[in-house]
Each structure stands twice: as structure tokens, then as C-alpha cells.
Amino acid sequence: MFKRDNAIGIVLVAICAVVAGVMLYYIGIGERPRLDFGTFGNLAIGALFFGLILFGVIKSGVFGRMRRGQRGPQWPDPGTGRKSWWDRLRGR
């Protein structure tokens, strides 16, 4: 289930969980969070954000399929005969 291809999604879910925890903490104490990283810190966070987005798009295989004209492996892979859980629920 946790393959190398899922690492970016797992990292993003972890970041969202941390942000949700911080927000719940500030809601609980009734104050507003103040984030002041300075100019360099804001630029670094923005570069990291857009860099990770580009990394995820490039690693997803979209550009490789467009360049080579081939399709990557699909899930569920039709060659294995495995059905998705949605098809099994519907009886297909």
C-alpha cells in the first residue's frame, strides 16, 4: 500500500495533519496564530511549495506519457485481472 510513488501524498497528508493540530490548538486557547518568518523565510517556503508541486507533477508520469506517446500502468492493471473495490461492491 505504501509504495515509493505514494510518498508525496503521505508527506502532504502529514503536513495537513500538523497544520490541523496547530489550528485546533489556537482555537482551543482562543487566540490568533502569528507567523512571521521574514522575507527570506517566506521566499524559502514559497520555493519549497512550488518545487514540491513541480516534483510531484514530473514524477507522476504525465510528461513521460506525453513525450513517448505511451500510457503508464493503470490501476487496477487490466493485465492482472484484479478488480477495484468499487467494482467488487457493485458486483462487476
C-alpha positions as CSV (number, residue, x, y, z in Angstrom):
1,M,0.0,0.0,0.0
2,F,2.8,2.5,0.9
3,K,5.0,2.5,-2.2
4,R,7.6,5.0,-3.2
5,D,5.0,6.6,-5.6
6,N,2.8,7.4,-2.6
7,A,5.5,9.2,-0.6
8,I,4.5,12.7,-1.8
9,G,0.9,12.2,-0.9
10,I,1.8,10.8,2.5
11,V,4.0,13.8,3.2
12,L,1.2,16.2,2.2
13,V,-1.2,14.4,4.5
14,A,1.3,14.6,7.3
15,I,1.7,18.4,6.7
16,C,-2.1,18.8,6.7
17,A,-2.3,16.9,10.0
18,V,0.3,19.2,11.6
19,V,-1.5,22.3,10.4
20,A,-4.8,21.0,11.6
21,G,-3.3,20.3,15.0
22,V,-1.9,23.8,15.3
23,M,-5.2,25.3,14.2
24,L,-7.1,23.3,16.8
25,Y,-4.7,24.3,19.5
26,Y,-5.2,28.0,18.7
27,I,-8.9,27.6,18.5
28,G,-8.8,25.9,21.9
29,I,-6.8,28.8,23.5
30,G,-8.9,31.4,21.7
31,E,-6.0,33.3,20.1
32,R,-4.9,34.0,16.6
33,P,-1.7,32.4,15.3
34,R,1.1,34.8,14.3
35,L,3.6,33.5,11.7
36,D,6.5,35.9,10.9
37,F,9.3,34.1,9.0
38,G,10.7,37.3,7.5
39,T,11.3,37.9,3.8
40,F,13.9,35.1,3.3
41,G,11.7,32.5,5.2
42,N,8.6,33.4,3.2
43,L,10.6,33.0,-0.1
44,A,12.0,29.7,1.0
45,I,8.6,28.4,2.0
46,G,7.1,29.5,-1.4
47,A,10.0,28.0,-3.3
48,L,9.6,24.7,-1.4
49,F,5.9,24.7,-2.0
50,F,6.1,25.2,-5.8
51,G,9.2,23.0,-6.1
52,L,7.3,20.1,-4.4
53,I,4.3,20.7,-6.8
54,L,6.6,20.5,-9.8
55,F,8.4,17.5,-8.5
56,G,5.1,15.7,-8.0
57,V,3.8,16.6,-11.5
58,I,7.0,15.4,-13.1
59,K,7.3,12.2,-11.1
60,S,3.6,11.3,-11.8
61,G,4.4,10.3,-15.4
62,V,2.3,12.8,-17.2
63,F,5.2,14.3,-19.1
64,G,6.7,10.9,-19.9
65,R,3.4,9.7,-21.4
66,M,3.1,12.9,-23.5
67,R,6.7,12.7,-24.7
68,R,6.8,9.0,-25.5
69,G,3.2,8.6,-26.6
70,Q,2.7,5.7,-24.2
71,R,0.4,5.2,-21.4
72,G,1.7,4.2,-18.0
73,P,0.4,1.4,-15.9
74,Q,-3.2,1.8,-14.9
75,W,-4.8,0.9,-11.6
76,P,-6.3,-1.6,-11.5
77,D,-4.0,-3.1,-14.0
78,P,-6.2,-4.9,-16.6
79,G,-3.5,-7.5,-17.2
80,T,-3.6,-8.8,-13.6
81,G,-7.4,-9.4,-13.6
82,R,-7.7,-7.6,-10.2
83,K,-10.8,-5.6,-9.7
84,S,-11.1,-2.4,-7.7
85,W,-13.1,-2.4,-4.5
86,W,-15.7,-0.3,-6.2
87,D,-16.3,-2.9,-9.0
88,R,-16.5,-5.7,-6.3
89,L,-19.1,-3.7,-4.4
90,R,-21.2,-3.2,-7.5
91,G,-20.9,-6.9,-8.4
92,R,-19.0,-6.4,-11.7
